Amino acid sequence: MATHFTLSLSSSKPFKNSTFFTKNPSLHFKKPLSITSFQSPQPAAAAAVQTFWQWLSDQDVVSAKTPAKPGLVPQGLGLVAQRDISRNEVVLEIPKKLWINPDVVAASEIGNACSGLKPWVSVALFLIREKFKEDSTWRPYLDVLPESTNSTIFWSEEELAELQGTQLLSTTLGVKSYLQREFLKVEEEILVPHKQLFTSPVTLDDFSWAFGILRSRSFSRLRGQNLVLIPLADLVNHSPDITIEDGVYEIKGAGLFSRDLIFSLRSPISLKAGEQVLIQYNLNMSNAELAVDYGFIEAKSDRNMYTLTLQISESDPFFGDKLDIAETNGLGEIADFDIVLGNPLPPTLLPYLRLVALGGTDVFLLESIFRNTIWGHLELPVSPANEELICRVVRDACKSALSGYHTTIEEDEKLKRKELNPRLEIAVGIRAEEKKVLQQIDEIFKQRQSELDELEYYQERRLKDLGLVGEQGEIIFWESK
């Protein structure tokens, strides 16, 4: 059956800068940050932490009674309980005077130059400028920030080669391309015309560093705050065992008439003195998203996801009708469907597949008389030809995507049992689980393909509604008297 059917499994969802910062705190790192991230031996790192703590004390932000303080932990840096802490107890309160956000940039020496920039770009330039200044008032905080993380945006070409065939590679390259475009714009509009504002030349590496810091450590969607770095609070590490997100942090009023703002962080679990304060970063992020934002992945199967992308071809003779139907049902010309390992297919996937594949004698369903009911019809098999086509196209796309990896699942599983460096561990984990999801999708449609003769299609359902099919499925004829 001839039809215009576009299905992409080879690339990831496009990188959207509008959703650049997640709703949850982008804070620290599960595995990537080691003492070498400070480019100094452990004693120097410990000294930097002590200086940072003293700076916070001088600002009257912390004291000996503060429930948690920064410390060297297996992940690198983290928040360590100074005493036993109860569940939901406030462990930190950071006043607004110590936040870094677009308002701070606007009030700084580069405020006028950065006016009109994207919020994250202006904060990134502020971080870079303060990092260059030896006498920066933010120096104690800047000195405990890592030079890089294990986010895939910092990987070398050799390391990225381990992601061959994965959607994570496509996403990473998309982010890096976006970064480069943004940097070229900033260079032309800000850095060259305002050289006097920066004590050293700003490079793409500097810009990428600031991007990575914001991506991994910023808080967003707090009360009145779209983007904010909160020193000390951003040291809290992630735990996959914590499944509570809501109520862990908030912005609340303080002082006379509650005009002053304070960021408050609570511990979601009870702790003993000496244990780390840990939180859940984001329950809804996939492993690929965790790898880009934070530089780690989890072993939980529901973090493993593959995005199936469908598109209504503009060359389809029924493009307008199909697009109208898709949009009426909350979809569009291009639709992404996240397939999670071990979970059923998204409920709108099959209807959209059938819509895209609709052709031949089935196009009568596109007529205006069916416009209000067609989606209900698409939720069930339309015809043998339509159902066979979607099964074949999806299975072909899965096989094509699977051929793009340079290792098998079995080879990856063997590697998982070895001691791997954090970045290779991410690469092996991502590619193994992506392949498992692809195999799961293929198996679902293979099974469906084998059942084509057993399915009930539109014409049969219609005849039943008219009372023209008997209990055994036979067609009933009436003879005129």
N, C-alpha and C positions, 0 to 999 in steps of 0.2 A: 504494500500500500504506500503510495507516494505521500509524503508529508514533510513539513519543515520542522525538524525536531532537534533542538540544540541542548545538549547535556554536557556540563563540564565537571569533571572530578579531578582535574589536574592542578587546579589552583585554589587558593583559599579565598575566604571572603575578603573584599577589598578593605584596605586600611582606612578607617574613617577618623579623621582628626576631630570630628565633632564629638566623638565618644572617646577621645584620647585618654581622659582620666576616669578611672573607675569610681563607682559610688562609695567604695569602701577605702579605708586607709591603705595607701600604697607605701609600705613601710620598710621592712628590712628583708633579709634573705635567709632561707632555710639552710642552704648548704654553701652557697658560693663564696660568701665573705670569709676570708681568712685573714690572719694577721698580715700576710703579704699584701693585702689590699691597701694597706697603709704605706706600702713600700718602705717599711722599716721593721726592725726586729721587735719582738714582743715587749721588751722594756720601754721602747719608744712609744709603742701603742698604748701601753699602760699609762705612761706619762701624759699622753695626749688626752686620755680619758680623765685623768686626775685634773688636768688644767680645765677641761670642759666642765667638770663638776664644780670646781672652784668658781668658774665664771657664772654658772647658774646660781651658786650660793651668793655671790656678790650682787646678783640681780634680785635677790630675795625671792627666788623662784623655788628653791629647795633648801632643806635643812637636814640636820641629823635625824629628824623625826619623819622625813619623807619615806613612805613605805618601800619604795624601790629606787635603785640607782643604777647607772650604767656599769657594765662589767664585761670582762673577757669571757666568752662562752664558746662552746664547740663551733657554733656558727660564725664566730668572729666577735661581734659586739651584740649585747642584748641588755634587757632590763632584768635586774636580779633583786629578789625580795630581800629587804634588810631585816624583816621579821615575818612572823606568820601573817598571812593575809587571808581574809574571809572572801567567799564568793560574792561578787558584785561590789566589793569594797573599792573605793576610789584610791588609786595608787599614785596618780600624778595630776597636778593642776597647773597648766601653763598659761599665763596671762597673755593677752593680745600683744603686749609690747615686745614679746619674743617670737611672734609669728613672722614668717616671710611670705608675703602675698602681693598681688598687684598694687595694693594701696601703699605698701612699703616702697615698691619700685617708683610709684608716682611721686612720692615725697623725696626721693633720692636725687643725686646729681644727674642721673641719666633719665629722670622722669619725663622731661619734655621730649627728649629724643625718642623715647619708647612709647609715647602717646599714640594710640591707635593700633598698636601691635596686638597680636593674639596674646591673651594673658600668660600662657605658658612660655611664649617666646620672650616676653618682657622679663619674667622671673628668671628665665634661663640666662639672659644677658646680665641680670643683676648678680646672680651667683658667680658667673665667670669673672665679672669685674671685681667683686669682693675677694674672690680667690686670688686674683693677681695682686691685690693690695696687702702688703705685709702688715700695715697698721689697721686693717679692717676691724671694726668693732665685732664682726662675726667670726673672727679668726679662730677662736676656740671651737666653735661649731664646725667650721669648714675643715679643720684639721682632723676631725673624727669621721668625715665623710670618705667613703672608699673611692679609689681612682677609677674603678670599674666594677661591674658585677658579672655574673654569669648569664645575664640576659643575652639572648642570641644576637642582639644588635652589636655586641662587642666581640663576637667571634671572628676568628681569622678565616681566610678563604679555605684553608685546610680543614678547619673545624666545621665550617658550613657544608663542606663536601660530604660530611657524615649525615647530613639531612637530605641528601639527594632523593628526589621523588616525593618528599613530604609537603603537605600544605604549610607547615611551619616555615619551611624554607621560603616559600612564596610570600608569606606574610612578612618575614624578616626582611627580605629584599625590598618589599613594598615600603616598609617603615624606613629603611635606610635611604631609599630613593626620595621619599617624602622629606626626610631630614636634610638631604642634600639640596633639594629645591628651596626649602625654607631658609637654609643657611645662605644660599646665593642671594636670595631676596634681602635678608638682613644685612649681608655684606654690602650690597649696593645701596640700600636705603638708610642704614644706620652706621655700620662700622667704618666705611670709607668717609662719609661726610662728617663723622664725629670722632675722628681718630684721637683727639685730645682727651676724650672721656675714658679711654682704655690705656693703661700703662704698658701693655704688651699686645702684639697682634693676636687677634682671636682666630683660631683655626676651626675647621670642621670637627676635629677631634675634641676640642674644647666644647663646642656646641653639642656634640653627641654625648659628652660626659654630663652636661647639665640636663639634657633630655632624659638620660638614664636615671639621674638622681630624682628628677621630678616624677618620672614614670613609676619608679619603685617606692618613693617615699612620701608623695604628696597625699594630703587628705582633700576630699572634694565633697560637694553637696552637703556641707555642714550649714548651719543656719547663717545665711547671708554670705557664705564662702564658696566660691566655685573652685578655688585652687589655693592651697596653703601648705607650707612646710612648717612643721612644729618641732623644733629642736627638743631632744630628749624623748618625746613621745614616739618619734619615728624610729627609735631603736628597738621597739617591741617586735619580736619575731613571731612567725606563723607556726601554728600547730595543726596538722590535719585531723587530730583527735578532737579538736574543739569544733562543735557544730553550731555554736551560738554566734550570731553576728550583731543583732539589734541590741541597743542599749549598752554596748561596750564603751562607746565614746559619745560625747555631746559637747555642744557649746552652751554655756549658761551665763547668766548675768551675775555680776558681783559688784561690790562697792555701793555707794549712795545711789538709791533708785535703780540699782542693777544696771547701771550704764556701762560699767566695765565688763569686758567679755573674758571668759576663761575656758580653755579647752580642758575637759575632764576625761580621764581614762580610767576605766574600771577593769578589774580582773574577772574574767568570766568563770573562773574556777578558784577553789581554795588552794592556797600555797603554803609551804613551809619555808622558813627562813633559808636563803641560799638557793631556792629554786627560781627558775626563770618565769617572768610574767609573759604569757603567750596569748595570742588571739587568733581568730580565724579571719584571714584576709577577705576572702570572697568565695562563698559556697558555689556560685554559679559559673565560675570561670573554668574553661577547659584547660587541660595540661598545656596545650599550645599557647594559650593566653598567659598562663602562669610563667611559661618559659620566656616569653617576650618581656613581660612586665618585671618579673622578679628573678628569673634565672634558676628556677627549680621546677620539678614536677612531682606528682604524687602517685602512689601505687593504686589508688582507688579507681575502679573501672568506670564509674560515672564521670570521671574527669576526661576520659578518652572519647574523642569526638572526631567525626569527619564531616565536612560540609559538602553537601551535594548541591550544585548550582544548576538551576533550570532556566531556560530563556525562551520566550516566544519570539521566533525569528521575524524580523521586519519584512522578510521576503514571503512570509506565509500569506496566501491570498485572503485569509480570514484574520489577519493580525489585529485589526481594529476591534472586531467582535470579541476575540479571545482576551485582548487586553482589557476591554470594558468589563468582562466577566471576572477576570482576575482582580481588578481594582475594586470591584463591587464587593469582593470577598476578602479584602484586606491584603491582597498580594499585588504583584506588579509584573512588568515586562521581564524582569529578572527576579528570581526568588531563590533564596538560600534556605536549605533545610539541614539542620544540625542533627546528624545521626549519632546517637550515644551508644557505646558498647553495652550490650545486654539489655537495651531498652527497645520497645516497639518503635516502628516508624512514626514520625510526626503525623498527626491526623490529617493535615492538609496536603501531604505529599502526593498520595495517590490521586486525589481529585485534580491537583494541578498537573500531574503527569498526564492524566487522561485528557485534560483540556489542551495541553500543548500538542499531544499526539493526534488530536481529533482531526479526521479527514475522511475522504471517500464518501460513502453513503451515510456516515454518522454525522455529517455537518448539519443535518436538519435540526439538530439540537441547538445550533447557534441562532436559529430564527428567533425573532423578538417574542413570539408567543411563549417560548420556553425561558425567557430571560430571568424571570423571578424564581424558577424552579430548577434551572440547569445544574446548580451546584449540588443539589440533592441527588440528581441523577448521576453526577460525576463521582459521588461518594461510593457508588456501586459500579461494577463492571458495565461498560457500555456495549461492547461487541467483542467477539473473539479476535478480530483483526486489531482493534485498538489495544486490547489487553496483551496480546502477543507482542505487539510493537513496543510497548513500554517495558515489558520484561526483557526483550532482546536488547534494546538500547541501553538500559541500565546495566545489564550484565556485561555487555561489550565495554561500557565505560569503566566498570570495575576492573575488568581484565587488563584494560589499557593502563589504568592507574597503577595496578599492582606490578606491571612490567617496568615501571619507572624507578623502582627501588633497586639498590645494588646488593641487597642482602635478602635472605628469606627470614620468615618468622622464626624458624628453628635455629638459624645462625644467631639471630638477635637474642633469643632466649638463652643460648649458651653463653653469650657475652654478658648477659645480665647476672650470671652467677659468678662472674669475676669481679675483682676490685677495679673499678673504672674511675677515671678522673671525673669531676662533676659535669663537665660539658659533654663528654662522651656518654655519660650515663643518661643525660637528657636526650641526646640524639638517638641512642639505642632504644630508650623507652618510647619516645614519640613514634619512631618509624615502625616499631613492632606493634604498637597498639593501633596505629592508623591502618596497618595491613589487616589486623583482626577485624576492625570495623568494616573495611572493604569486603572481606570475606563474609562477614555477617550479612551485609547488604546483598551480595551475590547469592548467598544461600536462600535468603528470603524470596528473591525473584526467581531463582531456580525452582523452588518449591511451587511458587505460583504458576510458573510455566507448565509444570507437570500436571496442574489441576485445571487447565483451561477448559477442558471438556466437561468438567463437573460444575463450573460456575454458572450462575444465572445472570443473563444479560438483559439489557433494556427491553428488547422486543418481547422476551418471555414475561418479564414483569408487567409490561403493558397489557399483554393478552390476559394475564391473570386478573389484573384490575378490571378488565372488561368482562370477566367471567367466561373467557373463551378457552381456558385450559383446565382440564380435569385434575382429579386428585393424583393420578399417575403421571401427570405431565402431558397427557395427550391433548391435541387441539380438538375442541368441540365445534361441530358444524350444525347449523340449524337448517332444516329443510322446510321450504314454504309449504303450507297446507293448501 
